Amino acid sequence: MSTIFDFNGAPSAGWSQPDPLTDDPLSGIGQTLRRASLPRWPRASEPELVRHYTLLSQKNFGIDTGFYPLGSCTMKHNPRLNERIVQLPGIDRIHPLQPEHQVQGLLAIYFEMQEMLSICAGMDAVTLQPVAGAQGEFTAIRCIQEYHRANGQGHRDKVIVPDSAHGTNPASASMCGYEIIEIPSGEDGRIDLEALRSAVGDDTAAMMITNPSTLGVFETDIAEAARIVHEAGGQMYYDGANFNAILGKTDPGIMGFDAVHYNLHKTFSQPHGGGGPGSGPIGVKEHLSEFLPSPLASRRAITEDDPSGVGDGYWYFWEEPKSTIGKVQQWNGNAGAVVRAWAFYRRYGKELERMSEHAVLNANYLRHRITQGMAGEAENATFEQGAPANVVKHEFTLNMTPMKEKNGVTAKDVAKRLLDFGYMAPTLYFPQIVPECLMFEPTETESKEVLDKFADDFLTILSEDPEILKSAPHTTPVKRVDEVLAARQLILKYSYE
Ligand SMILES: Cc1ncc(COP(=O)(O)O)c(C=O)c1O
């Protein structure tokens, strides 16, 4: 594939670097610190450069180019209003090390976001520092660990996770030094209380679970599960990746959780994909709050003799929690992601309850359209459903084993073929308890028309010649890649020949 470095555009156009060898303004810089020759910039004029980046962006798939039903990832529309707000000079042009009196606006946003996130999760305190859900998990488990140590319970060395858990749950707990106890799900895909009862003990530090589960199934026994874990002296951790299903309807606090992470880049519309930038704040109940990472945004009312009498009647400042575990991230987290998510939350407020309703409605509608079609219209379609519950929450799984047994077409082949139809593939082979799993999460931001078209196209794909599917994708810039090679031999920079 040729790149802009091979492009032979307008001679010496497109850049205006001082020449390190001749330019006078550089005379103050010693020879040893100067380049010996000009950098090898591409020779492109402005329009050529714009075309280059535009074409490059079109080679990739994004939520702005098509439907992105990536289960468990909540790829929803990113409102452009959020971008306007995050680009305001008082937010965009500040530096994390500026003194408090110069960044009162951002501190006020941080404080308000901490409060709003506490409310929607039924928690007492929030830190915005972690920059991913996984980092939030690690941070919260570290707080739980310090809590146990402070209470003479440092011997508790086991964390329980259900077999439907996201891989980051056991990974985060293991990074904190915990042993992982995996318990099987019941036949209906939900937590098996008997398995939980026999797993807990005086060595239980915590249980990590998401609700609805990664099957899209609501854990109706969650309060009892929390009671069992608490009775054994453990703490309950809520993986908030699936918050989009419950926001405004119920909350982890009501369910009996002690700590939770939020994925601002899922539920709260911060753009994500391609590795970032994300934001994974955590919320905790009062008894864990003194261990939160430092600093938290705080405020005090401004008194009459206070020289800083500006703003909304409060003075905002950074504060260190009493027994903090320290910092988990530089610059107090991803401020841009926090501000975008704050703008989203502020804009919808209590209306966010409808967001969850529509997300759940869309998932059930799409599931119904697909499974109905698979049972009848499409030739190759006699598939059992992955999730046994009749009604799912915001996402659902399909077990594609029957198709594989019938003609050798795998879940991966179907996913690759969807790319040819202009869709992002659903999540593949996760959760691992569903064989040949495809996992769909349409989110609330898609219309019925989009869902209908997707269901029709999906059913068309299922009745295609298996050979077409096995060699898909056929229309993307890069065809089917060798995934092992791609993961093992990353080529991330251009090398001049
Ligand atoms: C259920 C679940 N938990 C945790 C995570 C981790 O979140 P992040 O990707 O922000 O680290 C994910 C990510 O997809 C997830 O789906």
PDBQT file of the ligand as one rigid body, heavy atoms in Angstrom, charges set to zero:
ROOT
HETATM    1  C1  LIG A 501     -18.226  -6.253  30.550  1.00  0.00    +0.000 C 
HETATM    2  C2  LIG A 501     -16.981  -5.420  30.427  1.00  0.00    +0.000 A 
HETATM    3  N1  LIG A 501     -16.276  -5.127  31.529  1.00  0.00    +0.000 NA
HETATM    4  C3  LIG A 501     -15.168  -4.365  31.473  1.00  0.00    +0.000 A 
HETATM    5  C4  LIG A 501     -14.693  -3.856  30.278  1.00  0.00    +0.000 A 
HETATM    6  C5  LIG A 501     -13.416  -3.057  30.285  1.00  0.00    +0.000 C 
HETATM    7  O1  LIG A 501     -13.623  -1.726  29.901  1.00  0.00    +0.000 OA
HETATM    8  P1  LIG A 501     -12.492  -0.900  29.139  1.00  0.00    +0.000 P 
HETATM    9  O2  LIG A 501     -12.452  -1.410  27.731  1.00  0.00    +0.000 OA
HETATM   10  O3  LIG A 501     -12.936   0.513  29.238  1.00  0.00    +0.000 OA
HETATM   11  O4  LIG A 501     -11.193  -1.144  29.849  1.00  0.00    +0.000 OA
HETATM   12  C6  LIG A 501     -15.386  -4.128  29.099  1.00  0.00    +0.000 A 
HETATM   13  C7  LIG A 501     -14.906  -3.611  27.792  1.00  0.00    +0.000 C 
HETATM   14  O5  LIG A 501     -15.396  -3.847  26.753  1.00  0.00    +0.000 OA
HETATM   15  C8  LIG A 501     -16.565  -4.916  29.164  1.00  0.00    +0.000 A 
HETATM   16  O6  LIG A 501     -17.269  -5.191  28.074  1.00  0.00    +0.000 OA
ENDROOT
TORSDOF 0
